Amino acid sequence: ADVWARVWTSYPLVAHWADAEPITDVQVMAKLPDRRRHYVVDGEPVVTGLVAVGDAWACTNPSLGRGASIGLMQAVALRDHLRAADVDDAVGFAARWQATTDERVGPFYEDTLAYDRHRLAQIECQIAGTCYATDDPSWSFSSALGSVSAADADLLRAYLDIVMLLERGVDVAGRPGVMERVIELAPSAEPMPGPDRGALEGLLRAPAPV
């Protein structure tokens, strides 16, 4: 808990959150994978009479805070599906529900999975002391947009639309003027305030208070 507090309070934008009264000790959460379950295989439902929604269909990295939003998005899709589908056709209902999920919710899961893979690769490069490079334009755009969003109100709204799953990154990038403004501001972007890797390692090694 002491190490956690040292690290947390070294980031000035969130340090004040630690001033709140805790309701538990520090809780550890790790090794939570992105995972999607398929209930239709080779065009045939593996089960009928079951509708998978939320984490029963897919779970994503909780550090991004997207799971509840994806679950609610899927619940709305299920409402619309129930209004239009023939519930007496169990096989057809299940197959079409899978298609509806893939169309309306699947892209947001894929975007989240792609972000996680890039971020993990970036972390590995940072540990090795190298710069992460990729030819994926979606990662380059999202990284640049996040780094400059605090400098432009319109870009901040665009960035929050992606973070809050109101719109996909590829659609935000296609908005008039967004890409041009990101390119304009990117050279002057500064990292978020906080310790660099060396300082962070020092905080982790510091002896606990007596």
C-alpha positions as CSV (number, residue, x, y, z in Angstrom):
1,A,0.0,0.0,0.0
2,D,2.9,2.4,0.7
3,V,4.4,1.8,-2.7
4,W,1.1,2.3,-4.3
5,A,0.6,5.6,-2.5
6,R,4.1,6.8,-3.4
7,V,3.6,6.1,-7.1
8,W,0.0,7.3,-7.3
9,T,0.7,10.7,-5.6
10,S,3.7,11.3,-8.0
11,Y,1.2,11.9,-10.8
12,P,-0.1,15.5,-10.2
13,L,-3.3,15.2,-12.3
14,V,-4.7,12.4,-10.1
15,A,-2.7,12.7,-6.9
16,H,-5.7,14.4,-5.1
17,W,-7.8,11.3,-5.7
18,A,-5.8,9.7,-2.9
19,D,-7.1,12.3,-0.4
20,A,-10.5,10.5,-0.3
21,E,-11.2,8.1,2.5
22,P,-10.6,4.5,1.3
23,I,-13.3,1.9,1.8
24,T,-10.9,-1.0,1.4
25,D,-7.2,-1.8,1.3
26,V,-5.4,-1.6,-2.0
27,Q,-6.9,-4.4,-4.2
28,V,-4.7,-6.2,-6.8
29,M,-6.2,-7.0,-10.2
30,A,-4.1,-8.7,-12.9
31,K,-4.0,-11.2,-15.7
32,L,-7.5,-10.3,-17.0
33,P,-7.5,-11.1,-20.7
34,D,-9.5,-9.8,-23.6
35,R,-11.8,-12.7,-24.6
36,R,-14.7,-13.2,-26.9
37,R,-16.9,-16.3,-26.9
38,H,-18.5,-17.6,-30.1
39,Y,-21.9,-19.3,-29.8
40,V,-22.3,-19.8,-33.6
41,V,-19.6,-22.1,-35.2
42,D,-19.5,-22.7,-38.9
43,G,-22.9,-21.0,-39.3
44,E,-24.6,-23.3,-36.7
45,P,-25.5,-22.3,-33.2
46,V,-23.8,-24.4,-30.5
47,V,-26.8,-23.8,-28.2
48,T,-30.3,-22.3,-28.6
49,G,-32.4,-20.6,-26.0
50,L,-29.4,-18.7,-24.7
51,V,-28.6,-15.1,-25.4
52,A,-25.1,-14.0,-24.4
53,V,-24.7,-10.3,-23.4
54,G,-21.9,-8.4,-21.8
55,D,-19.1,-10.4,-20.2
56,A,-20.9,-13.6,-21.2
57,W,-20.1,-12.7,-24.8
58,A,-16.8,-10.8,-24.4
59,C,-14.7,-9.3,-21.7
60,T,-12.1,-6.6,-22.2
61,N,-9.2,-5.1,-20.3
62,P,-10.8,-3.4,-17.3
63,S,-8.2,-0.7,-17.1
64,L,-9.9,0.9,-20.2
65,G,-13.3,1.0,-18.5
66,R,-15.1,-0.3,-21.6
67,G,-16.8,-3.4,-20.4
68,A,-19.9,-1.8,-19.0
69,S,-20.4,0.4,-22.1
70,I,-20.0,-2.6,-24.5
71,G,-22.5,-4.5,-22.4
72,L,-25.0,-1.7,-22.5
73,M,-24.5,-1.3,-26.2
74,Q,-25.2,-5.0,-26.7
75,A,-28.3,-4.8,-24.5
76,V,-29.7,-2.1,-26.8
77,A,-28.9,-4.3,-29.8
78,L,-30.7,-7.2,-28.1
79,R,-33.8,-5.0,-27.5
80,D,-33.9,-4.1,-31.2
81,H,-33.2,-7.7,-32.2
82,L,-36.1,-9.0,-30.1
83,R,-38.5,-6.5,-31.7
84,A,-37.7,-7.7,-35.2
85,A,-36.8,-11.4,-34.8
86,D,-39.0,-14.5,-34.9
87,V,-38.4,-15.9,-31.4
88,D,-40.2,-19.2,-32.3
89,D,-37.3,-20.0,-34.8
90,A,-34.7,-20.9,-32.2
91,V,-31.9,-21.7,-34.6
92,G,-32.5,-18.7,-36.8
93,F,-32.8,-16.4,-33.8
94,A,-29.5,-17.5,-32.4
95,A,-27.7,-17.2,-35.8
96,R,-29.1,-13.8,-36.5
97,W,-28.3,-12.6,-33.0
98,Q,-24.7,-13.6,-33.6
99,A,-24.7,-11.6,-36.8
100,T,-26.3,-8.6,-35.1
101,T,-23.7,-8.7,-32.3
102,D,-20.8,-9.0,-34.9
103,E,-22.2,-6.0,-36.8
104,R,-23.1,-3.6,-34.0
105,V,-20.8,-4.5,-31.1
106,G,-18.0,-6.5,-32.6
107,P,-16.1,-3.6,-34.1
108,F,-15.8,-1.9,-30.7
109,Y,-14.4,-5.1,-29.2
110,E,-11.9,-5.4,-32.1
111,D,-10.8,-1.8,-31.5
112,T,-10.3,-2.5,-27.9
113,L,-8.3,-5.6,-28.6
114,A,-6.1,-3.8,-31.1
115,Y,-5.4,-1.0,-28.6
116,D,-4.4,-3.5,-25.9
117,R,-2.0,-5.3,-28.3
118,H,-0.3,-2.1,-29.3
119,R,-0.1,-0.8,-25.7
120,L,1.4,-4.0,-24.5
121,A,4.0,-3.9,-27.3
122,Q,4.7,-0.3,-26.5
123,I,5.3,-1.2,-22.8
124,E,7.7,-4.0,-23.8
125,C,9.7,-1.5,-25.9
126,Q,9.8,1.0,-23.1
127,I,11.1,-1.6,-20.7
128,A,13.8,-2.5,-23.3
129,G,14.6,1.2,-23.8
130,T,13.5,1.4,-27.4
131,C,10.7,3.3,-29.2
132,Y,7.7,1.4,-30.4
133,A,6.9,1.7,-34.1
134,T,4.0,0.3,-36.1
135,D,2.5,0.8,-39.5
136,D,-1.0,0.7,-38.1
137,P,-2.5,4.1,-38.8
138,S,-5.3,3.7,-36.2
139,W,-2.7,3.4,-33.4
140,S,-0.8,6.3,-34.7
141,F,-3.9,8.5,-34.9
142,S,-5.3,7.5,-31.4
143,S,-1.9,8.1,-29.8
144,A,-1.5,11.5,-31.4
145,L,-5.1,12.5,-30.7
146,G,-4.7,11.6,-27.0
147,S,-1.5,13.5,-26.7
148,V,-3.0,16.8,-28.1
149,S,-6.5,16.5,-26.9
150,A,-5.9,18.8,-23.9
151,A,-4.7,21.6,-26.2
152,D,-7.9,21.8,-28.3
153,A,-11.5,21.7,-27.1
154,D,-12.8,20.1,-30.3
155,L,-10.1,17.4,-30.2
156,L,-10.9,16.7,-26.6
157,R,-14.5,16.1,-27.4
158,A,-13.4,13.9,-30.3
159,Y,-11.1,11.9,-28.1
160,L,-13.8,11.5,-25.4
161,D,-16.2,10.2,-28.1
162,I,-13.7,7.4,-28.7
163,V,-12.9,6.7,-25.0
164,M,-16.6,6.6,-24.1
165,L,-17.5,4.4,-27.1
166,L,-19.8,7.0,-28.6
167,E,-18.0,6.5,-31.9
168,R,-15.2,4.5,-33.4
169,G,-11.7,6.0,-33.9
170,V,-11.9,5.4,-37.6
171,D,-15.1,7.5,-37.8
172,V,-13.7,10.3,-35.7
173,A,-10.6,10.4,-37.8
174,G,-12.8,11.0,-40.9
175,R,-14.5,14.0,-39.4
176,P,-13.7,17.2,-41.4
177,G,-10.6,19.0,-40.0
178,V,-9.8,16.5,-37.2
179,M,-6.8,14.8,-38.8
180,E,-5.4,18.1,-40.0
181,R,-5.7,19.7,-36.5
182,V,-4.0,16.6,-34.9
183,I,-1.1,16.8,-37.4
184,E,-0.8,20.6,-36.7
185,L,-0.6,20.2,-33.0
186,A,1.3,16.9,-32.7
187,P,4.9,18.4,-33.0
188,S,4.2,20.5,-29.9
189,A,2.6,17.8,-27.8
190,E,4.1,17.2,-24.4
191,P,3.8,14.0,-22.2
192,M,1.4,13.9,-19.3
193,P,3.1,15.2,-16.1
194,G,4.6,12.5,-13.9
195,P,7.8,10.6,-13.3
196,D,9.9,9.2,-16.1
197,R,10.9,5.5,-16.0
198,G,14.0,6.2,-13.9
199,A,12.1,8.2,-11.3
200,L,9.4,5.6,-11.2
201,E,11.9,2.8,-10.5
202,G,13.3,4.9,-7.7
203,L,9.8,5.2,-6.2
204,L,9.4,1.5,-6.4
205,R,12.7,0.8,-4.6
206,A,12.3,3.4,-1.9
207,P,12.2,1.9,1.6
208,A,8.9,1.8,3.3
209,P,8.4,4.5,6.0
210,V,9.1,3.4,9.6
